[in-house]
Amino acid sequence: MSEADGDGETMAELRTIAEYQFGAGAGEALFPSDSGESLTVHRSTSGRPRQIVAPGGRIVSYGTDGRFTLGVAGGRRLVDALDRPTARVVVGEESEPFVRDGKNAFAKFVRAVDPDVRPGDEVAVVRGDDTVIAVGRAELSADAMADFETGMAVHVRDGAGDEKKTDD
């Protein structure tokens, strides 16, 4: 459903939540107001937005806690729009095949991380060239990811699988 379909108020609210959760620019990145792209809003029986989907895949799910969980399509949108290193965890190439398949990212393989990441934050897991390979929830703070040699850094929710990033 695009804003032209009469759901502009919902999109404006979702943009505000995205700005709060991910930072300035995230609302327009996830839910562009001027692209003409058709976004589908799946709602609960009470009418609350639950998932927002674009033709390229799930952008976000909207939890009952008022926070978004990213889909791979949403992770790509954030990475493309927000300055590096915002909302990113960079992993080495040795762990890429596992993370792409949806396996968790471990601190040992983290090469760089947004210094503002806290446990529980939604992040995109990327290669060194910013190609999104997965999205998930940070389990450690940025400092801990950089310092620890063991432990889960990101609980991966969705891996990008064998998909390759396309340049639009």
Secondary structure as GFF3:
##gff-version 3
##sequence-region A 1 168
A	DSSP	three_ten_helix	3	5	.	.	.	ID=ss1
A	DSSP	alpha_helix	8	22	.	.	.	ID=ss2
A	DSSP	alpha_helix	26	30	.	.	.	ID=ss3
A	DSSP	beta_strand	40	43	.	.	.	ID=ss4
A	DSSP	beta_strand	49	54	.	.	.	ID=ss5
A	DSSP	beta_strand	57	62	.	.	.	ID=ss6
A	DSSP	beta_strand	68	70	.	.	.	ID=ss7
A	DSSP	alpha_helix	72	81	.	.	.	ID=ss8
A	DSSP	beta_strand	88	91	.	.	.	ID=ss9
A	DSSP	alpha_helix	96	100	.	.	.	ID=ss10
A	DSSP	beta_strand	105	106	.	.	.	ID=ss11
A	DSSP	three_ten_helix	107	109	.	.	.	ID=ss12
A	DSSP	beta_strand	110	113	.	.	.	ID=ss13
A	DSSP	beta_strand	122	126	.	.	.	ID=ss14
A	DSSP	beta_strand	132	138	.	.	.	ID=ss15
A	DSSP	alpha_helix	142	147	.	.	.	ID=ss16
A	DSSP	beta_strand	152	159	.	.	.	ID=ss17
###
